[in-house]
Amino acid sequence: MKPQTIKKKALTNLSSLIQPDGGMPGLSDEGRVLSTILALLQFLAAGNISDQGPFKSQVESLIHFLESSSLQNATLREFISFTRAGYALEDDWLRESPSPALWDELQTAMDDDMGWQFKKAKDADDALPPEERDAWYEAWLATLPERVDLSPGKDSVIAIFFGQRKSGPAPRFPRKSKKLKGSAEKT
């Protein structure tokens, strides 16, 4: 069987577990939310978003469940924005368990994604009055991890956006994301 066929079959099996309210099964509210996040990560990694892909309706159901969940925290709200903006964390998240430790791992993965950080910075910039933008950019650049190469001769924005790393140790969290084409953030 081809790898694509295996992946599609796995996603089909995963979609059959989606409950009528759009979430995944779990033993508690938090367990359901975490299981839903893990399932959503699998669909996104395979290129499915709420308006694109063979599992787009399942993706939309999972996102809607997360949005309507009574369990809301900063990580969940950021993850919803992340997925609505069409980003996907690439990796096999099925090996993860829906335990409370997933919150930290998910936040770390989003924090380490430079494309997402650049988008958040641009959105924040768009909300600032023009006279505050230069000071805000300087402050934001000062907070970037040392792994981003901002050496002279490089276009800083390009370096930040593509996450060019300085030589040295690997990042503490090896996951990466991709922006899925055709996606548009929903408000």
C-alpha positions, 0 to 999 in steps of 0.5 A, spaced: 500 500 500 502 506 498 504 511 503 499 516 501 493 511 501 495 509 508 495 516 511 488 517 507 486 511 511 489 513 517 485 520 517 479 516 515 479 512 521 481 518 525 475 522 522 470 516 524 472 518 531 469 525 531 463 526 536 457 529 534 459 536 537 465 536 533 470 534 538 474 527 539 472 523 545 476 523 552 475 522 559 474 529 561 473 536 558 480 537 558 482 530 555 477 531 549 480 538 548 487 535 548 485 529 543 481 534 539 488 538 538 492 532 537 487 530 531 487 537 528 494 537 528 494 530 524 489 533 519 493 539 518 500 536 517 496 532 511 495 539 508 487 539 510 485 546 512 477 548 513 477 551 506 481 546 503 483 538 502 478 532 502 478 532 510 476 540 510 469 539 514 472 535 519 478 540 520 472 545 521 468 541 526 474 540 530 476 547 530 469 549 532 469 544 537 475 548 540 472 555 539 466 553 543 469 549 548 468 552 556 476 550 557 479 556 554 487 558 555 492 562 552 495 556 548 488 554 546 486 561 543 493 562 540 493 555 537 486 556 534 489 563 531 494 559 528 490 554 525 485 559 522 491 562 519 493 556 515 499 554 519 500 546 521 506 544 525 509 538 521 510 532 525 507 525 527 503 528 533 500 521 534 505 519 538 503 524 543 498 523 549 492 528 551 496 529 557 496 536 560 504 536 558 501 537 551 499 544 553 507 546 554 509 542 548 504 545 543 506 552 546 513 551 545 512 549 538 508 555 536 513 559 540 519 556 536 515 557 529 518 563 526 513 564 520 508 564 526 512 569 530 513 574 524 505 574 522 504 575 530 509 581 530 506 584 523 499 583 526 501 587 532 505 592 528 498 593 524 495 595 530 500 600 532 500 608 531 505 609 526 510 613 531 510 607 535 512 602 530 520 603 530 520 602 537 516 596 537 520 593 532 526 594 536 523 591 542 521 585 538 527 584 535 531 584 542 526 578 544 528 574 538 531 567 540 539 567 539 538 562 533 536 567 528 541 570 524 540 577 523 548 578 521 549 584 517 548 583 509 542 579 511 535 581 510 533 581 517 525 580 515 527 574 510 532 571 516 526 572 521 521 569 516 525 563 514 528 562 521 535 562 518 539 559 524 546 561 526 551 555 527 551 552 534 546 547 537 540 545 534 533 548 537 530 545 543 524 543 539 525 540 533 518 541 530 517 546 524 510 548 521 508 550 514 503 555 511 498 551 507 496 555 501 489 557 500 488 558 507 485 565 510 484 567 517 477 567 519 475 572 524 
